[in-house]
Each structure stands twice: as C-alpha cells, then as structure tokens.
Amino acid sequence: MIEQDRELNKKKTHLLMLLMLAEADDHDHDLELMFISKVASRLGVSNEEVARIDKNPETVTFIIPKMEHERMEILYDLLFLMKFD
C-alpha cells in the first residue's frame, strides 16, 4: 500500500470509528453528526466521503495509527463524541 493510500485510510478509519460509536445506540443525534462533520473537515475529508464510509464501511481498510499522538487524537474524538449522547 502506498503511503498516500495509507494516510487516507487512517483518516477513514478515524471517521469510521466515530460513525460506529454514533450509531451504537441506534439514534442519530444532530450534535454527533455535526461533530463528525467537523472532524472530517479537520482531517480534510469531505462530507460526501463520510456518507460513503457510513453507507459502505466494509470498503474502509482499517488501519490503526502507529504513532501514539495519532491514536490519542482518535481517543479524544471518541470521548468528545460520547459526551453528546
């Protein structure tokens, strides 16, 4: 896998984890969706791509970042998302 694809898949994995957490209670909450949209924007991923990830999560090559600060960023976003529910 080339580095550019790996980086994109790390971003998609980050968003997929947020989407999975948001959907865990089977309720769509506007604040959760707004937060995910802001994270996507921060990562440079379009809302259209987020919708594709949400509809077809199996297309995402799940990649856990190697760098601790990248893993912590995901953890923080998951924790912030949990506060909205």
N, C-alpha and C positions, 0 to 999 in steps of 0.2 A: 504494500500500500504506500503510495507516495505521500510525502509529508503534508501537502496541501489537503488531500483527502482525509488524512488522519485528523488534522486540525478541525475540519468541517464536521467530521463525525464526533469529535469530542464535544463540539458545540451542540450538535443534535442530541447527543446522549444527555447532556446537561438539561436541555429543554424537555426531552422525553421523561426524565426522572421527575421534573416539575409537573408535567402533564399527568403522569401516573399518580402522583400524590394528590393532585387536584381532583382527580376522578375517583379516588379511593372511596369516597362517601356517596358516590352516585348523584351528586348535586353539582351543578355549575354555579359558581359564585362569581359575580362580576368582579369583585376585588381580586380574586385569584387569577382570573383571565387577564385583568389589567396588569397585574404584577408579572405574569408570564410574558406578556407583550413587551413590557419594559426590559425584562431580562433579555429577550430576543433582540431587541433594539441594541442593547449594550453589547451583545455578542456579534452584532452585525448580521443577524438572520431576520429575514422578512416575516411578516405575519402570515403570508401565503405559505411559506415553507413550514411554519409552525402548524398550520392547518393540515398540511400534507403529513407531517410527522404524527399528528393526532389521529388522522384517518388511517394511516398505514405505518404503525410503529414497527412492524416487522422489517421494514426497509432500512431501519437505522442499524448500522454496525456499532454495537455497544462497546464503547471504549472508556475505560476508567483512566483519568489522567495519572501520569507518573509523578508529577510534581505535587508536593504537599499543599502549596498555596492554591493550586487549581482545584484540588479535592476539597479544600476548606471553603473555597468560593461556592462550590456546589452545595456543601453542607449548610452554609449560611443562607443561601437562597431557599433551600428546603425548609429550614427553620422559620424564615420570614414568611414563607407561603403557609406554613402550618398556623401561624398567628391569625390569618384571615378567616379561618374556618370556625 
